[in-house]
Amino acid sequence: MWEIIRAGGGFMWPIILCSVVAVAIVLERLWALQSNRVIPRDLGQKVWNWIEADQINDKLITALQQNSPLGELLAIGIANRDKPRAFMIERLQDGGRHLVHDLERFLNTLGTIASIAPLLGLLGTVAGIIHAFNAITANGIGDPRILAGGIGEALITTAAGLSVAIPSLIAYRYLRGKVEQLVVHMEKEAMRLVDALDERSRLLAGA
């Protein structure tokens, strides 16, 4: 492995760095974006039970905010349960944008790695070919090993760049899709809460 890295030239090091960062991001996001961590099971029903039992207080809202991203979103709706529906929805949308930003943390970096890794490989390829032609200019073409060294450097960096870029791009697409799926689910839970609070307010007003 060390010999391959050495043969690839100086551009192998930024490619290796990109691979390490990409692996760290993928592992961290896979952990953070687990469905049971973002959207705990039956949390929406528990919140509605608390509302029906009139158990909502500031301590419970604070605990809900710290529970999960979905809990944080539902806490925004509960904290504004006495406000008009339009105001409540506006606050939920504002809070949702912040949550989406948190869920997409580091994904732009992963996407950038997927884009620049093959470019680094291409740059290494160009550098290897330049070295090969410089060697030919200086020593002629009598020894094919001189040419082989530069071509080998070019091929190794190209392969390394693609080996980092392809998995990074796949992981980026998968994680972005995962975020979108979670966001849609959170939006549905938030609107269910808004509808339930709105209906409860009308019933109380009618009573």
Secondary structure by P-SEA (a helix, b strand, c coil): caaaaaaaccaaaaaaaaaaaaaaaaaaaaaaaccccccccaaaaaaaaaaaaccccaaaaaaaaaccaaaaaaaaaaaaccccaaaaaaaaaaaaaaaaaaaacaaaaaaaaacaaaaaaaaaaaaaaaaaaaaaaacccccaaaaaaaaaaaaaaaaaaaaaaaaaaaaaaaaaaaaaaaaaaaaaaaaaaaaaaaaaaaaaaac
